Amino acid sequence: MLIKNAFVPTQEGLSPCDVLIQGGKIVRVEKQIEALDEEQIDATGLWVLPGFIDLNVRFSNSTLNQEHIDKLASSCIKGGVTTAVVMSDFSPRLESATLLELVKFKIDQAKIDLKISAPLADQKEDQLHNVATLLNNGAAAILADSHRNANLLRRGMQYATMKNRPVFVQCYEPNLDDNGLMNDGFVASKLGLSGISKISETAEVAKVAEMARFYDASVVLKSLSTKRSLDIAKEHKANSEKLYTEVSIHHLCKNDNSCDGFNTYAKLMPPLREEEERQALIQGLQAGMIDILTSAHAPKSILYKDVAFEDAEFGLGSIEEFLTLAYTFLVKNNLISLNALLEICCINPAKVLGLDNKGKIEVGYDADVVLFDPNHAYAVTNTHSLYHQDTLYGKVKQVIVGGKVLLNQ
């Protein structure tokens, strides 16, 4: 397969190049390639980008079944995501190697590279799962909640270090909130809703970062929402190269004003913060304090969203627009460069997972490739979208995974 007349990201910026793919790998990236016997794709005006790697996605309604596996894979493809790690806080709980083997068999049939994380402990009891067995049987990471028994988190980090796998930690202490529903601020007060304080996140970040340093574990601080969290992590990164910060695209694009009018489609966890916090996160992004960007894809049925704000579930489906959102709000607005975006969406996530063959458009890398049209513009008409009435720029035109075209639109 030969991609002709494309623009490929290089250290100097976008450069016109042809890309030759053979055997599922990128074998040549040059100004001009002639291969008459190869299937050719005319990519005039398009960017050839590495497929995004999202370390934080969930099945619809956090429920495992074949339909939701297929739907997740399809949504990833539309958003330019070719590798994704599913959070294991779904139902039924992933508590045995037998179930993991079944799940892996199902997701291995998906069109993209879907991976599963292993839950650290039982959902209700402070009981450690057989984490070593789950990791031995293909789990890509350990998923932990920071507020659980600290001894469980310690043992999880020790297991992860032995197995050379990362620990994904959701930093939140519910006991520091009174059943909060959104960010603790002016909008919450105006709506009469209980708030989720920042200390419930930052206090846990400090604890987890210190533990990660002590046990020399590879740890991803999941979906951070405050600049203070980034500052705390930065202090610890000076002594640990294996501590990573993750932020969702939504916390860089939107603030808690989106919840006004009791908009349940803006009800996220962690919550959207005030505008000053959003701006501070962007400053942290520009300063290189954010290592990983995620869509935080957690779709909920209308049944769980078109209800009173107090009763609505947290989360939204967003991965189908992931690349477009990142380009629109971050690159097109000149907040960061395209190369900086690829670092936090491709290179760093691949590093966390130990995937040396993914994340770049270079010779020898897997042919997980996205053809992106930066000139396409459209208004979001979906009333259930957090970005309703926004104008977005850029469209995923084609997606190639392992050298096979999976999307062509």
N, C-alpha and C positions, 0 to 999 in steps of 0.2 A: 504494500500500500504506500502510495506516494502523495503527500500533502504538498501542493504547489502554491506559490505566491502568498505565503502566510507571513505574519509578523510574529517573531519568536522573542520572548524576553531574554536578554543577555545582561551582563554586568553594566553595559553602557546604555541599556534601555531596550526598546523594541527594535529589532532588526529584521529586514526582509530575508526570509530563508525558506528553503524546502526541507521537508522532514520525511525520511524514508523509514518505514516500519516493516520489519520482517520477523516472523516467529514470535510475535507478541512483544518485541523489543524495538526500541529506537536504535537504528543502526547507522544513520547518517543525519547530520544537521548541517546543511551547507547553503551557500547563496544560490547555487544552481545545481540541481540534480536531474540527470536524464536516466530514466528507467522505463522504457517503452512497454516492457512486459508486465509492469505493475499497474494495479488498479489506481486511478488517480482521482484526487479530490481537489477541486479548485477552491482555494481558501482566500481568494482575492478580497482584501478589505477586512479579513478576520484575524483575530489573535489566536495563536496556538498556545494554550496554557496547560500546565500539569493539572490532572484532576485533583480537586480539593480532598483533603482528608479531615473528616469531622470526628472528633473524639467524644461527642456528647449527643447521641440521638436516642430516641425512644420509639417503641411501637405505638400505634394508635391506642389511646386509652390505657397505655401501659399493659396491654394484654397480648400474650403470645399466641398466635395461630398462623397458619400458612397464608391466609389472606393478608394479614398485617405485615408479614415478612415481605411478600411480593409488593405490597403497596409502598413500604418503606424503600425498597430497592428502586422502584419506579420513580418515587419522589426525589431520591438522591440523584438519579441520572438527570432529571430535568433541571436540577440546581447546580449541575457541574461537579457533584461529589461522586468520586469513584471508589473511595474507601471510607468506611464508617464503623465506629465502635458503639454497639448498643448497650445502654445502661441496663444492668440486670435487675433493677427494682421493678420488674414486671410480674404479672401473674400468669401462670403458676410460678412460684418461686423456684429459682435454679439452685437446688439444694443437693443434687447428686450428680456423679459422673455419668450415670445412665441417662438422665434428662439432658445433660450437657451434650452428650454424644448424639442424642436425637435432634436437639436444637442445631448443632453444628451440621448435621446431615441435611437439615432443612435449609439453613442459610447458605451452605456451600453450593446449593442449586440456584441461588440468587445470581442475577446478572453482574452485580458488582461485588467487591470484596467486603462483605459484612463480617464483623468480628463481634464476639461476645465478651463482656466483662463478667467476672465472678463475684457474687455477693460475699462480703467478708463474714457476715454473721446472720443468724436467724433474725427475722423481721421483728419479732416481739421479745424473744428471750435473749439474754446476753450469752449466746452460745456460738462459738466459732464453727464455721463450716469446715469441711475437709478441703481447705483452700489448696493445699499442695496437689491433691488429686485433680481438682478442677483446672489448675494451671497446667498440670501434666497432660491433661486431655484437651488442651487447646484454648483455654480462656486467655484472652490477650492482656488482661489487667485485672486488678482487684478493685472493686467498688466499695467504698466505706463512707459511713456518716460520721462526722467528727465528734458528735455529741454522745456517741455510744461509749460503753466501757472503754477507758483509755488502754487497758491491758489488751483488749481485742485489737485496737489500732496498732499498738506496739507489735503484737505478734504478726499482724498482717504485713507490716513493713519488713519484719524479719523474713517472713516467707517470700515476699516479693524480691528482696535482695538476693536470697538464695537461688530463686528461679529466674533472676534477671528480668523481672517484669515490673511495670509501673503500678503505683497505687493511685487511684482516682479518689479524691476526698471531697465530699460535699460539706463545705464549712458553714455550719449553721447550728445554733443552740436554741431550740424552741423554748426552753425555760426562761430565756431572756425576752420573750415576747408573750403578750396576752392574746394568743390566737390571732395574731396579726393577719391582715388581708392585703395590705399594700404598704408602700413606703410610709414611714412615720414622718409626716410633714404637713404642709399647709393644705394640700389637696385632700389628704385623708381626714383632716379636721373639718374641712368644709363639707365633705360628704358624710361625716359622722361615722367613719370606719376606723377600726382599730389598726394601729400601725405596726410595721415590722422595723425594728430599730437596726441601725448599722452595727452596733456593738455585738449583736447576735452573730454577725459574720466576722468582724475584725478580731474579736477575742479568740475565736476558733482558728482563724488563720495563724495567729501568733503561736498557739499551742501546736498546731500541725507542723508549721514550719520548723519549730524548735525540735520536734520529734524527728522530722525528716533529716535534719542536720545531724542529730545524735546517732541515728541508726543508718545514716548514709544511704537512704532509700531514694529511689526515683519516684517523686510525688508530683501529681498535677492537682493544683488547687482549683476546683471546678467552679465555673460560672461566677466569678467574683463581680461585685457590683459597686465597690467603693474604692476611691483613690487610696485611702488609708490601708486597705488590704494590700494594694500594690506596693506601698511604701514598706510595709512590714516584710513582705516577701523579698523586696530588694535588699533589705538589711541582711537577710539570711542567705541570699544568693552569693554574697561575697565569700561565703564559706562552703557553698554547695552548688555544683553545676547541674545537679539533677532535680532542682526544684523549679517547677514551671507554673506560670500563672495563665489562667484561661478566663476569657471574657466573652460573653455572647454579643453578636452583632447588634442585638436590640438595645442593649445598654449603652451602645455608642451612638445609636440613631434616635432613640426616643427617650422621653422623660415621663415622670408620673402624671403630667397633665393629660396623657393619653387615657388615664383611668377616669377622667372627668365624665360626668354623665353616667357613671356606673358602667363603663365599658368593660365587660368581662373579658373581652379579647385582648385586653392589656393587662390582665391579671397573670403575672408571672412569678416564678420563684427561682432566684431571688427577685425581689420586686424592682420595677423601674424606679430609679431614684429621681431627685429634683434636678433641674437644669444645671445648677452649679456643679453637682456631682458628675453629671454627664460630661460637662466641659472638662472637668478634672481628669476623668477617665481618658478623654481624647488626648489631653496633654501627656498622660502616662503612656498612651499608645505611641505618640510621637517621640517620646523619650526612650522607647524600646523596653518599657516595663511590662508589656503584654506579650507573652510568648506564643499563645494559641488563641485563635478566633474560632468560635463555634456558632452554629445556627441554633443550638439548644432546642432542636426539633422535638416537640412533645405534643403531638396533635390530640385534640379532644373533640369528641362528637358534639354537635349542636345541643344534644340532649343534656350535656354537662356544662354548656356555656350559656345558652339562652335561658338563664335562670337568674334569681337574685344574686347580687355580687357576693354576698356572704356564702351562698351555696355553690357558686361556680368553682370548677376545678382550676388549678393553676396550669399554665402551659398553653402553647399554640404551635400549630404546624407552620413551618417557615422554610424548610430546606429547599423547596422548589425554587425559591428566589434568592438563595444564599449568595451565589456569585454576583447576581445582579445588585443585591442590596450592598454588598461589600464594595462593588465598583462605584455605585451611585453615591453613597454617603462618604466613602473614604478616599477613593482614588480620584474620581471625577471632581470632587470638591477640594482636591489638592491637600488633603490632610496627611496622606502618606503616599509613597510611590507604589507603583505596581509591584516592584521587586520586594518591597517591604510587606505588601499584602501576601505575596506568594510565600514569604518566609513564615508568616504566622498561620497560613492556611494549608501549606503543603510541606515545606521543609522541616519545620519544628515538630509538627504532628508525626511525620514519618520517623524522626529521630526518637521521639518518645516510644514509639512502637518497635523500634529497631529495624525499620524497613529501609535498608540501604539502597533498594532498587526503585524507590518511588519518590515523587515530589519534585522532579525536575524534567525539563525537556533537554536531555543530554544523551549522548551515545551510551548505550548499555543499560539505560533505565527502562522500566516497564512502559509499554505503550498505553498508558492511562492518560488520555489526551482529551482536552475540551477545545472546541472551536467556538470562539466567542465574538459576537458582533457588538462593538462598543457604541455604534451609532444608532442602534434601535432604541426607540423611546415609547413608553406607553403609560397610561394612567391606570392606577389600580382601582378597579370597579367593585371588587369583592367586598361587600359590607362586613364580612367576618374577618377581614384582614386588619392587622395592626397598622398597616400602611394604606388603608383606604383613602382614596383621593390624592395620594402622593403620585408624583411622576417619577418613574424609575427608568434608568438608562442601562442598556446592554441586554443581550439575550444569548442564551446558550443555543447554538445552532446545531452542533453535532457533538456527540460524546463517543469516544473510542475507549474500550476497556480491554486490555490484553490483546490489542490489535484488531478487535472486532467492533464494528460500528453498531452501537446500541440505540442511538438517537440521531435522527436526521430530520430537521424541521426548518 
